[in-house]
């Protein structure tokens, strides 16, 4: 989980933490679901929180057996 946490931190720092990211859908989601107001640079505390909830979600999905979606192989005719 250390590698996942590191990648989550890198992703959040580069794409979500800036005050005005190119695509702010994630900031909107954070505002609606977690009360983190969009339009400001995320604090270190907010960044840690987002990494924690992201990793918790991944762990819960893995425990429930819901890994990455895999389409069935195509049948060859």
C-alpha positions, 0 to 999 in steps of 0.5 A: 500500500506504500506505493499506492499511497505515494502515487496518490500523493503525487497525483493529488499534489499535481492535479488536485492541490492547485487552487485552479486545476485544469479540470476541477471536477474532483475539487467539486466532489471534495466540496460536496462530499467532504466540505473542502471548499474548491478554488483554493490551494489545498493545505498539507492537512487537506492533502493528507486527508484526501490521500487517506480517504483515497487509500481507504477506498482502494483498500475497501474495494480490494477487500470486497473483491472489486478490483480493476474492471476486466472485460471478458476476452473477445471470442475469435470467430 
